[in-house]
Amino acid sequence: MSDDAFLKKFNDSLPPGLVASSFLDQGGQGAVFSGSLDGERVAIKLFAPNDQDGRRRLAREIQALREIDCPHLVKVIAHHEVELEGSTYPVVAYEFLPGGDLRLLLASKHTARC
């Protein structure tokens, strides 16, 4: 499947208002896309499908990130699960930090601990 075809299929599976516009990077846990949620720019992470325990761990992590206000952590904007090609994938929309590698941006953004 071409990148354009996958992006269209991915967008068709997302909830209303959440749109992936372009591929940014591939990591160990999944792919990251630039996109928007109701007009707000976000980073959308499409996680690799995992088992029930993995989904529970991710749900706990998302809940913790929503409750923590720390300059060293990106904010979770929304999360969903999507069906693609017969598998269920967790999807998380994070605040978008423009300008390069997230790890370097967060390291240089603040030096204070949470």
Disulfide bonds with the S-S distance in Angstrom:
Cys70-Cys114 1.32
